[in-house]
Amino acid sequence: MTGVSQGIGLACATSMLAEGAHVAGTSRGATPAIDGLTHLQLDMLEPDAGERAVATTVERLGGLDILVNNVGGATIRTGFDDQSDDEWAEVLALNLTTAVRATRAALPHLIERGGVVVNISSVNGIRPSPSIYAYSAAKAAMDNFTVGLSREFASRGVRVVGVAPGPVSTPLWLGPAGAAATIAAQQGSDAQSVVDEASAAIPVGRFTTAEEIGDLVAFLASPRAGTITGTTIRVDGGSTPTV
């Protein structure tokens, strides 16, 4: 599992440990405070980080059955002209290339054991925002990647699924440098007003919790979801209804 230091990654690791899984997770910083986690201090942007993460996981835990690609992030901008070529490259690398590399390294083990890939996407993959063009494009590519992988590897026993959250009550939204604070600074407002406005636009009236995402990921990675593959499940409180 990549990106376990906080937010959705931390919740996914916690939920999977509660289900009895042995979990290895990467982050760039100190070991997260999760009992039972095998922590791998890695920057997934390094070209060989995916290979190192998989190799160390197999060495320490004896195998690999599930890969959760969770590393990601974005910076709120004022529009298209506010994102440089360098930022596009950085955002695509963080949100897409890290998953491609980790998946490439993991697939031989997942094929051998009949494993699962869970890609953490975003509703911005289908609802692009002018403030996060590159992030939206990266998540759309992630959804495409999920479908392509599922079609190629289903016959080899590997399931590939995605989870696309809307606003989640994590530091990515609520932290001092999170989306709410950044938008508030741009608008001359305050962070709580931004959160209240965003919550009011969600049919269920609130943000999703990280724990709700973690529990869904644990379910999708389990045999209980044995025929779910090739789809990305949106978790956005009804903000993107479909028929």
C-alpha positions as CSV (number, residue, x, y, z in Angstrom):
1,M,0.0,0.0,0.0
2,T,1.4,3.4,-0.9
3,G,1.0,6.6,0.9
4,V,0.0,5.5,4.4
5,S,1.1,8.4,6.5
6,Q,-2.3,10.1,6.8
7,G,-5.8,10.5,5.5
8,I,-7.2,7.8,3.2
9,G,-4.0,5.7,3.1
10,L,-3.8,5.6,6.9
11,A,-7.5,4.6,7.1
12,C,-7.0,1.9,4.4
13,A,-4.1,0.4,6.3
14,T,-6.1,0.5,9.5
15,S,-9.2,-1.2,8.0
16,M,-7.2,-3.9,6.3
17,L,-5.2,-4.7,9.5
18,A,-8.6,-4.9,11.3
19,E,-9.6,-7.5,8.7
20,G,-6.6,-9.6,9.6
21,A,-4.4,-8.7,6.7
22,H,-0.6,-8.2,7.0
23,V,0.0,-4.7,5.7
24,A,3.2,-3.1,4.4
25,G,2.8,0.6,3.6
26,T,5.1,3.3,2.2
27,S,5.5,6.9,3.2
28,R,8.3,9.4,2.9
29,G,8.3,10.3,6.6
30,A,8.3,8.7,10.0
31,T,6.4,5.5,10.7
32,P,2.7,6.1,11.2
33,A,1.2,5.2,14.5
34,I,-0.5,2.0,13.4
35,D,0.1,-1.2,15.4
36,G,1.0,-4.1,13.1
37,L,2.0,-2.0,10.1
38,T,5.2,-2.9,8.3
39,H,6.4,0.6,7.3
40,L,8.6,1.2,4.3
41,Q,10.1,4.7,4.2
42,L,10.1,5.4,0.5
43,D,9.5,8.3,-1.8
44,M,7.3,6.7,-4.5
45,L,8.4,9.4,-7.0
46,E,11.8,7.7,-7.2
47,P,12.0,5.6,-10.4
48,D,12.8,2.4,-8.6
49,A,10.6,2.9,-5.6
50,G,7.8,0.6,-6.8
51,E,10.2,-2.2,-7.3
52,R,11.8,-1.6,-3.9
53,A,8.4,-1.5,-2.2
54,V,7.3,-4.7,-3.7
55,A,10.6,-6.6,-3.2
56,T,10.7,-5.5,0.5
57,T,7.1,-6.4,1.1
58,V,7.6,-9.9,-0.3
59,E,10.8,-10.3,1.7
60,R,9.2,-9.2,5.0
61,L,5.7,-10.6,4.6
62,G,6.3,-13.7,2.5
63,G,4.3,-12.6,-0.5
64,L,2.0,-10.0,-2.0
65,D,-1.8,-10.4,-2.6
66,I,-3.1,-6.9,-2.7
67,L,-1.7,-3.6,-4.0
68,V,-3.4,-0.3,-3.1
69,N,-2.1,2.6,-5.1
70,N,-2.9,5.6,-2.9
71,V,-0.1,8.1,-3.4
72,G,-1.5,11.4,-4.8
73,G,-2.2,15.0,-4.3
74,A,-2.8,18.4,-5.9
75,T,-2.3,22.1,-5.5
76,I,-5.3,24.4,-5.9
77,R,-4.7,26.9,-8.7
78,T,-6.7,29.8,-10.2
79,G,-7.1,28.3,-13.6
80,F,-5.5,26.7,-16.6
81,D,-2.9,29.5,-17.1
82,D,-1.7,29.0,-13.5
83,Q,-0.3,25.5,-14.1
84,S,3.1,25.3,-15.7
85,D,4.6,22.4,-17.7
86,D,6.7,21.5,-14.7
87,E,3.6,21.3,-12.5
88,W,1.7,19.2,-15.0
89,A,4.6,16.8,-15.1
90,E,4.9,16.6,-11.3
91,V,1.2,16.0,-10.8
92,L,1.0,13.3,-13.4
93,A,4.1,11.6,-12.0
94,L,2.7,11.7,-8.5
95,N,-0.9,10.6,-9.2
96,L,-0.3,8.2,-12.2
97,T,3.2,7.2,-12.8
98,T,3.8,6.0,-9.2
99,A,0.8,3.6,-9.7
100,V,2.0,2.4,-13.0
101,R,5.5,1.6,-11.6
102,A,4.2,-0.1,-8.5
103,T,1.7,-2.1,-10.5
104,R,4.3,-3.3,-12.9
105,A,6.5,-4.5,-10.1
106,A,3.5,-6.2,-8.2
107,L,1.8,-8.0,-11.1
108,P,4.1,-11.1,-11.2
109,H,3.3,-11.7,-7.6
110,L,-0.4,-10.9,-8.0
111,I,-0.7,-13.3,-10.9
112,E,0.9,-16.0,-9.0
113,R,-1.5,-15.6,-6.0
114,G,-4.7,-14.4,-7.7
115,G,-4.4,-10.9,-6.3
116,V,-6.1,-7.5,-6.4
117,V,-5.1,-4.0,-7.4
118,V,-7.1,-1.1,-5.9
119,N,-6.4,2.3,-7.4
120,I,-7.5,5.4,-5.4
121,S,-8.8,7.8,-7.9
122,S,-11.1,10.9,-7.5
123,V,-14.5,12.1,-8.7
124,N,-12.4,14.8,-10.5
125,G,-11.5,12.1,-12.9
126,I,-15.0,12.5,-14.4
127,R,-15.8,16.0,-13.0
128,P,-12.7,18.0,-13.9
129,S,-12.1,21.2,-12.0
130,P,-10.5,24.3,-13.5
131,S,-8.6,24.7,-10.3
132,I,-6.9,21.3,-10.6
133,Y,-6.6,20.6,-14.3
134,A,-3.5,18.3,-14.0
135,Y,-4.9,16.4,-11.1
136,S,-8.2,15.8,-12.8
137,A,-6.5,14.6,-15.9
138,A,-4.3,12.3,-13.9
139,K,-7.3,10.7,-12.2
140,A,-9.1,10.3,-15.5
141,A,-6.0,8.4,-16.7
142,M,-6.1,6.3,-13.5
143,D,-9.7,5.3,-14.2
144,N,-8.6,4.3,-17.8
145,F,-5.7,2.4,-16.4
146,T,-8.0,0.5,-14.1
147,V,-10.2,-0.7,-16.9
148,G,-7.3,-1.6,-19.2
149,L,-5.5,-3.6,-16.5
150,S,-8.7,-5.4,-15.6
151,R,-9.4,-6.5,-19.1
152,E,-5.9,-7.8,-19.7
153,F,-5.4,-9.6,-16.4
154,A,-8.9,-10.9,-15.4
155,S,-8.1,-14.2,-17.2
156,R,-4.9,-14.5,-15.2
157,G,-6.8,-14.2,-11.8
158,V,-6.1,-10.6,-11.0
159,R,-8.9,-8.1,-10.2
160,V,-8.4,-4.4,-10.7
161,V,-10.8,-1.9,-9.1
162,G,-10.9,1.8,-8.4
163,V,-12.3,4.0,-5.7
164,A,-13.1,7.6,-6.5
165,P,-13.9,9.7,-3.4
166,G,-15.4,13.2,-3.5
167,P,-14.5,15.5,-0.6
168,V,-13.1,13.5,2.3
169,S,-12.5,14.9,5.8
170,T,-8.7,14.5,5.7
171,P,-5.8,16.9,5.8
172,L,-5.9,17.1,2.0
173,W,-9.1,19.1,2.4
174,L,-9.1,20.3,6.1
175,G,-5.4,20.7,6.9
176,P,-3.7,24.1,7.3
177,A,-2.5,24.0,3.7
178,G,-5.5,21.9,2.5
179,A,-8.0,22.7,-0.2
180,A,-10.4,24.6,2.1
181,A,-7.7,26.9,3.4
182,T,-6.3,27.5,-0.1
183,I,-9.7,28.2,-1.6
184,A,-10.6,30.5,1.3
185,A,-7.4,32.5,0.8
186,Q,-8.1,32.9,-2.9
187,Q,-11.7,34.0,-2.3
188,G,-11.0,36.2,0.7
189,S,-13.2,33.9,2.8
190,D,-12.5,31.4,5.7
191,A,-11.8,27.7,5.6
192,Q,-14.9,26.8,7.5
193,S,-17.2,28.7,5.1
194,V,-15.6,26.8,2.2
195,V,-16.2,23.5,4.0
196,D,-19.8,24.5,4.8
197,E,-20.5,25.5,1.2
198,A,-19.0,22.3,-0.2
199,S,-20.9,20.2,2.3
200,A,-24.2,21.9,1.4
201,A,-23.6,20.9,-2.3
202,I,-23.4,17.2,-1.3
203,P,-26.8,15.5,-1.2
204,V,-26.0,13.6,2.0
205,G,-24.9,16.9,3.5
206,R,-21.4,16.0,4.6
207,F,-17.9,14.9,3.6
208,T,-17.0,11.2,3.4
209,T,-14.8,10.0,6.2
210,A,-11.5,8.4,5.6
211,E,-12.7,5.4,7.5
212,E,-15.5,4.9,5.1
213,I,-13.1,4.8,2.2
214,G,-10.8,2.5,4.1
215,D,-13.6,0.0,4.8
216,L,-14.7,0.0,1.2
217,V,-11.1,-0.6,0.0
218,A,-10.8,-3.5,2.5
219,F,-14.1,-5.0,1.1
220,L,-13.0,-4.6,-2.5
221,A,-9.7,-6.3,-1.8
222,S,-11.3,-9.2,-0.1
223,P,-12.8,-12.4,-1.6
224,R,-16.3,-11.0,-0.8
225,A,-15.9,-8.8,-3.9
226,G,-14.7,-11.7,-6.0
227,T,-16.3,-10.7,-9.3
228,I,-16.0,-6.9,-9.0
229,T,-13.3,-5.8,-11.4
230,G,-12.9,-3.2,-14.2
231,T,-14.9,-0.5,-12.4
232,T,-14.2,2.6,-10.3
233,I,-16.7,3.1,-7.5
234,R,-17.5,6.7,-6.7
235,V,-17.9,7.7,-3.0
236,D,-19.2,11.2,-3.1
237,G,-22.4,11.4,-1.1
238,G,-24.5,11.4,-4.2
239,S,-22.9,14.4,-5.9
240,T,-22.4,12.5,-9.2
241,P,-25.7,10.5,-9.7
242,T,-25.9,8.0,-12.6
243,V,-28.6,5.8,-14.0
